Amino acid sequence: MFLSSAEAIERLVPEGTGLLAVGGMHMHNNPMELVRELVLRRRGVRRLLTSPSASLAADLLIGAGLVDEVATAYIGFEHLGLAPAYRRAAESGAVTVLELCEAAIVHGLFAGAGGLPFTALPPGLELSDVSTANPEHFHTITDPFTGERVLVAAPLRPDVALIHALAADERGNVFFAGAHFTDRLMAMAAKTVIVQVERMAKAGEIAAQRAESVLPGFLVTAVVVAPRGCLPTASHRAYGYDEPALRSYLKLSRTEDGFAEYLQINGMAAAGVTA
């Protein structure tokens, strides 16, 4: 079904959602239209799951005080610096950080999408201390075929996934342009999938895409048409990220007062929100 961003968040992301996954990687393809609506509506989530490398979407939700726990490998702004709201919340204990490595996120989503009870991780990761920092997601078991000890990770099955794609057709089929990172896996693993798109697809455009770049409509709960809805992050094959806007966010969000000012300037203050 096609909804506005306000309708999608109001109807499909209940307060206290257990596991919310937000797609995008680095400063690309962040579903900012949907994230801003979450902030505007003060819709809290118990646990936020990021892609292997998250950025503005995660930092904004954490800074707004909407996240109790975050399962992530990295939240930052690449060459622009660290994620100030995330760092502040982690250091103060305002948010609980569940350390995941990139492999645990990618393979965990694969296991979640495939209905697997767990997933074996590549050799060598057992040498890291990430598994000891987060025993909820990691265990070591005996490989029944070789008898060797193997590090395994839990499946990741989001209650809701918010992702971005380039276009959708009238049946809710969507396709990704450029890299789709872990977004397709997130959608396949999630119970509810909200996809924001730049535009409606042209006739025959979906059929012309590679199968691995398409998310079929039967996996999509709702589509939100939001032109330029990723800004100030990039939307692949549509526009690049707005570096001055990102720098402005980083400057303001160094402090809690500055973060609140950023929300006010960008229309994300909660006062007066209606369903």
Secondary structure, DSSP 8 states (H G I E B T S, - for coil): -B--HHHHHHHHS-TTEEEEEE--BTTBS--HHHHHHHHHTT--EEEEE--SSB-HHHHHHHHTT-EEEEEES-BB-GGG-B-HHHHHHHHHTSSEEEE--HHHHHHHHHHHHHT-S-EE--TTGGGSSHHHH-TTTEEEEE-TTT--EEEEE-----SEEEEEEEEE-TTS-EE--S--TTHHHHHHH-SEEEEEEEEE--TTTTTTS-GGGEE-GGG-SEEEE-TTTTTTSBBTTTB---HHHHHHHHHHTTSHHHHHHHHHHTT---TT---
